[in-house]
Amino acid sequence: KALSSFGEGIKRDNPDYIGFFGAGFKSIFKITDFPKIFSGDYKFQFDNNTYYIPTSIKNTNPNPSAGTTVILPFKEDFDSMKREQIESQIFKIKPETILFLKNIEMLKIINKVTSQEIIFHKTIRNNVVELYDKNKLCGYWLVYSDTFRIDEKVFNSLDKDERVKRQKAKVRLVSLAFKTDKEKNFIKEIGPINLFAF
């Protein structure tokens, strides 16, 4: 239901959610005309011309053990340069991307044409997140989360429209991930450190 509405989901009144503005999933129509979704007993697709109305499909889930599978065939009018541009961006995704996505344990992206793939997964042991790239351990992270109240002076310094839009966002969840070893000893990183803002 949430995927077939625009700005009407449960996130509409809660700016603490990703997708608060309501466009979310619909943004995929920039790259595909017929996204297909397989999740449990649900099998459906959207059409770029009528993207509010999902239609049932008869296809079987190509990966039934995966939980949810989303298939995004490129738009037919994309030339090879456009496809390569998008693929290049997709395959720059790092394993750390899933650190803060609490409902995603595994992210698998497969290019059916080139057979190139990304498989990231995470496990949590003793409050330490173990991240894997395919089956290779790529690090341990201690994730700390807490809620913070936005300072009233900062909030009041926003223009009126922004204050109205952010009225319910005065408290924010902030999560930080610190790289550690297996025993939770912090590892000092040299060089640039990624910042993820949702």
C-alpha positions as CSV (number, residue, x, y, z in Angstrom):
1,K,0.0,0.0,0.0
2,A,2.7,2.5,0.9
3,L,4.5,1.9,-2.4
4,S,1.4,2.8,-4.4
5,S,0.6,6.1,-2.7
6,F,2.4,9.4,-2.9
7,G,3.0,11.4,0.3
8,E,0.3,9.4,2.2
9,G,2.3,6.7,4.1
10,I,3.0,6.4,7.8
11,K,6.1,8.5,7.3
12,R,4.1,11.6,6.2
13,D,3.6,12.9,9.7
14,N,7.0,11.8,11.1
15,P,10.0,13.7,9.7
16,D,12.2,11.3,11.6
17,Y,11.7,8.7,9.0
18,I,13.6,8.3,5.8
19,G,11.2,9.1,3.0
20,F,9.3,11.8,5.0
21,F,8.6,13.8,1.8
22,G,6.7,10.9,0.2
23,A,8.6,10.4,-3.1
24,G,10.8,7.6,-1.9
25,F,10.3,4.4,-3.9
26,K,8.8,6.4,-6.9
27,S,12.3,7.8,-7.6
28,I,13.2,4.5,-9.2
29,F,11.2,5.5,-12.2
30,K,14.1,7.6,-13.2
31,I,15.9,4.4,-14.2
32,T,13.2,1.8,-14.8
33,D,9.7,1.6,-16.3
34,F,8.6,-1.7,-14.8
35,P,10.0,-2.4,-11.3
36,K,9.1,-5.9,-10.0
37,I,8.8,-6.8,-6.3
38,F,8.8,-10.2,-4.7
39,S,8.3,-10.4,-1.0
40,G,6.8,-13.4,0.8
41,D,3.5,-14.2,-0.9
42,Y,3.4,-10.9,-2.8
43,K,4.4,-10.7,-6.4
44,F,3.7,-7.4,-8.3
45,Q,5.0,-4.8,-10.6
46,F,4.4,-1.1,-11.3
47,D,4.1,0.6,-14.7
48,N,5.8,4.0,-15.1
49,N,2.5,5.3,-16.7
50,T,0.3,4.2,-13.8
51,Y,2.7,3.9,-10.9
52,Y,0.1,4.2,-8.2
53,I,-1.5,0.9,-9.2
54,P,0.5,-2.3,-8.7
55,T,-0.4,-5.2,-10.9
56,S,0.0,-8.9,-9.9
57,I,2.6,-10.9,-11.9
58,K,2.8,-14.6,-12.4
59,N,6.6,-14.8,-12.3
60,T,8.1,-16.9,-9.6
61,N,10.6,-15.2,-7.2
62,P,14.0,-15.6,-8.8
63,N,15.5,-15.8,-5.3
64,P,12.9,-17.2,-2.8
65,S,15.3,-17.4,0.1
66,A,16.3,-13.7,-0.2
67,G,13.3,-12.2,1.8
68,T,12.5,-9.4,-0.6
69,T,13.7,-9.2,-4.2
70,V,13.4,-6.0,-6.3
71,I,14.1,-6.2,-10.0
72,L,14.8,-2.9,-11.8
73,P,15.3,-3.4,-15.5
74,F,16.8,-0.3,-17.1
75,K,14.6,1.9,-19.3
76,E,14.7,0.7,-22.9
77,D,15.7,4.1,-24.2
78,F,18.8,4.3,-22.1
79,D,21.9,4.2,-24.3
80,S,25.0,2.2,-23.2
81,M,26.7,5.3,-21.8
82,K,23.7,6.1,-19.5
83,R,23.6,2.4,-18.3
84,E,27.4,2.4,-17.6
85,Q,27.1,5.6,-15.6
86,I,24.4,4.2,-13.4
87,E,26.1,0.8,-13.0
88,S,29.4,2.6,-12.1
89,Q,27.6,4.4,-9.3
90,I,25.8,1.3,-8.0
91,F,29.0,-0.7,-7.8
92,K,30.7,2.0,-5.8
93,I,28.4,1.2,-2.8
94,K,30.4,0.2,0.2
95,P,29.5,-2.4,2.9
96,E,29.2,0.3,5.5
97,T,26.0,1.4,3.7
98,I,24.1,-1.2,5.6
99,L,25.5,-0.4,9.1
100,F,22.6,1.8,10.0
101,L,19.8,0.1,8.1
102,K,18.2,-1.8,11.0
103,N,15.8,-3.8,8.9
104,I,18.4,-5.0,6.3
105,E,20.7,-7.8,7.1
106,M,21.9,-8.5,3.6
107,L,22.1,-6.4,0.4
108,K,22.6,-8.2,-2.8
109,I,22.9,-6.4,-6.2
110,I,23.3,-8.4,-9.4
111,N,23.8,-7.1,-12.9
112,K,22.3,-9.9,-15.0
113,V,24.1,-8.7,-18.1
114,T,27.7,-8.6,-16.8
115,S,27.2,-11.0,-13.8
116,Q,28.9,-8.3,-11.6
117,E,27.5,-8.5,-8.1
118,I,27.6,-7.0,-4.6
119,I,26.8,-9.1,-1.6
120,F,27.0,-7.3,1.8
121,H,25.7,-8.8,5.0
122,K,26.0,-8.1,8.7
123,T,25.7,-10.0,11.9
124,I,25.5,-8.5,15.4
125,R,27.4,-10.2,18.2
126,N,27.8,-8.7,21.7
127,N,26.7,-5.3,20.4
128,V,29.4,-5.3,17.7
129,V,28.4,-5.3,14.1
130,E,30.4,-7.6,11.8
131,L,30.3,-6.5,8.2
132,Y,31.0,-8.9,5.3
133,D,31.7,-8.3,1.6
134,K,30.6,-11.5,0.0
135,N,32.0,-14.0,2.6
136,K,35.0,-11.9,3.5
137,L,35.0,-10.1,6.9
138,C,35.7,-6.5,6.3
139,G,35.5,-5.2,9.8
140,Y,33.9,-4.7,13.2
141,W,31.9,-1.7,14.3
142,L,30.5,-0.6,17.6
143,V,27.3,1.3,16.8
144,Y,26.1,3.9,19.3
145,S,22.6,5.5,19.0
146,D,20.9,8.1,21.0
147,T,18.2,10.7,20.6
148,F,19.0,14.4,20.7
149,R,16.7,17.4,21.1
150,I,17.3,20.2,18.6
151,D,18.3,23.4,20.4
152,E,15.4,25.9,20.5
153,K,17.6,28.7,19.2
154,V,18.7,26.7,16.2
155,F,15.1,25.7,15.5
156,N,13.9,29.3,15.8
157,S,16.6,30.5,13.4
158,L,15.0,28.6,10.5
159,D,12.7,30.5,8.2
160,K,9.0,30.1,8.8
161,D,8.3,27.5,6.1
162,E,11.2,25.3,7.3
163,R,10.0,25.5,10.9
164,V,6.5,24.4,9.9
165,K,8.0,21.5,7.9
166,R,10.3,20.5,10.7
167,Q,7.8,21.0,13.6
168,K,7.7,17.3,14.5
169,A,11.5,16.8,14.0
170,K,12.7,18.5,17.2
171,V,14.1,15.2,18.4
172,R,16.5,13.3,16.2
173,L,18.1,9.8,16.4
174,V,21.8,10.0,15.8
175,S,23.9,6.9,15.3
176,L,27.7,6.7,15.2
177,A,29.7,3.7,14.2
178,F,33.3,3.3,15.5
179,K,35.6,0.8,13.9
180,T,36.9,-1.8,16.4
181,D,38.6,-5.1,16.6
182,K,36.8,-8.2,17.7
183,E,37.3,-7.3,21.4
184,K,35.7,-3.8,21.0
185,N,39.1,-2.0,21.1
186,F,38.8,1.1,18.9
187,I,40.9,1.3,15.8
188,K,42.2,4.7,14.8
189,E,41.5,5.3,11.1
190,I,43.8,7.4,9.0
191,G,42.4,9.2,6.0
192,P,38.8,10.1,5.1
193,I,35.9,8.7,7.1
194,N,32.5,8.1,5.6
195,L,29.5,10.1,6.9
196,F,26.0,8.8,6.2
197,A,23.0,11.1,6.5
198,F,19.5,9.7,6.3
